[in-house]
Amino acid sequence: MLHESMTRDAVLTALARHIGRENGVTAKGLVIEIAGASSPGMERQLRACVERLRDEGIAVCADPAAGYHIARDAAELEQSIRFLVDRIATTARQVRALRKLARPALTGQSRLLL
């Protein structure tokens, strides 16, 4: 169910109060700040809004340690970009492993473990 208060503009307005890594906020905290309550669905809406803001060139940063925030400077933006690139690399490695190891087992192909 879509929550009407979880909009791109509402997310941007809330993030304007979270400039800099030291002012980061969790997804749940940001949703509560915007909507007064939180749910997994509302957090998904938040992530979709963050994606849209990033697509528009807004420097929305996020990582598990700092939470969501607007980059204060180029160094914070670079740190967030490195986090995202590392996630991409981890996901790509997992995809390769699944293709190499799990797919043959599930399709009946055998492989020799050395």
C-alpha positions in Angstrom: 0.0 0.0 0.0 1.4 3.4 -1.0 1.6 6.0 1.7 0.7 9.4 0.3 3.1 11.3 2.5 6.1 9.4 1.1 6.9 11.6 -1.9 10.0 12.8 -3.6 9.5 16.3 -2.3 8.8 15.1 1.3 12.0 13.0 1.2 14.1 15.9 -0.1 12.6 18.2 2.6 13.4 15.7 5.3 16.9 15.1 4.0 17.6 18.8 4.0 17.7 18.4 7.8 20.4 15.7 7.4 23.4 17.4 5.8 26.6 15.6 6.4 27.5 12.1 7.4 27.4 12.9 11.1 23.7 13.9 10.7 22.7 10.7 8.9 19.4 9.0 9.8 18.3 5.4 9.3 15.6 4.5 6.7 13.2 3.8 9.5 14.0 7.1 11.3 13.6 9.0 8.1 10.2 7.4 7.3 9.0 8.2 10.8 10.2 11.8 10.4 8.2 12.1 7.2 5.1 10.0 7.9 4.9 9.6 11.6 5.1 5.8 11.4 7.2 3.2 9.6 6.6 0.0 7.8 8.6 -2.1 5.3 6.4 -0.8 2.5 7.1 2.8 3.4 10.8 2.1 3.6 10.6 0.7 0.0 8.9 3.9 -1.0 11.6 5.9 0.6 14.3 3.9 -1.3 12.4 4.6 -4.6 12.3 8.3 -3.8 16.0 8.3 -3.0 16.7 6.6 -6.3 14.7 9.3 -8.1 16.6 12.0 -6.3 19.9 10.5 -7.2 18.8 10.1 -10.8 18.1 13.9 -10.7 21.7 14.5 -9.4 20.9 15.2 -5.7 23.8 13.9 -3.7 21.9 11.6 -1.4 24.3 9.4 0.5 23.6 6.3 2.5 25.4 3.4 4.1 24.7 1.2 7.1 27.1 3.1 9.4 25.9 6.6 8.7 22.4 6.2 7.4 20.8 8.6 4.8 22.1 12.1 4.4 23.0 14.8 1.8 26.7 15.0 1.1 28.4 17.9 2.9 31.3 17.8 0.5 33.0 15.9 -2.3 34.8 13.6 0.1 31.4 12.4 1.6 30.0 11.9 -1.9 33.1 9.9 -3.0 32.7 7.7 0.2 29.1 7.0 -0.7 30.0 6.2 -4.3 32.7 3.8 -3.1 30.1 2.1 -0.9 27.8 1.7 -3.9 30.6 0.4 -6.2 31.6 -2.1 -3.5 28.0 -3.3 -3.4 28.0 -3.7 -7.2 31.2 -5.7 -7.1 29.8 -8.0 -4.3 26.6 -8.6 -6.2 28.5 -9.4 -9.4 30.8 -11.8 -7.6 27.7 -13.6 -6.1 26.0 -13.8 -9.5 29.2 -15.3 -11.0 29.4 -17.9 -8.2 25.7 -18.8 -8.6 26.1 -19.2 -12.3 29.2 -21.3 -11.9 28.2 -23.5 -8.9 24.5 -23.5 -8.3 23.1 -23.5 -11.8 24.9 -26.7 -12.9 23.7 -28.5 -9.7 20.1 -27.4 -10.3 20.1 -28.4 -13.9 21.5 -31.8 -13.3 25.0 -31.2 -14.5 27.7 -32.7 -12.3 31.0 -31.1 -11.6 34.2 -32.5 -10.2 35.3 -30.9 -6.9 39.1 -30.9 -6.7 
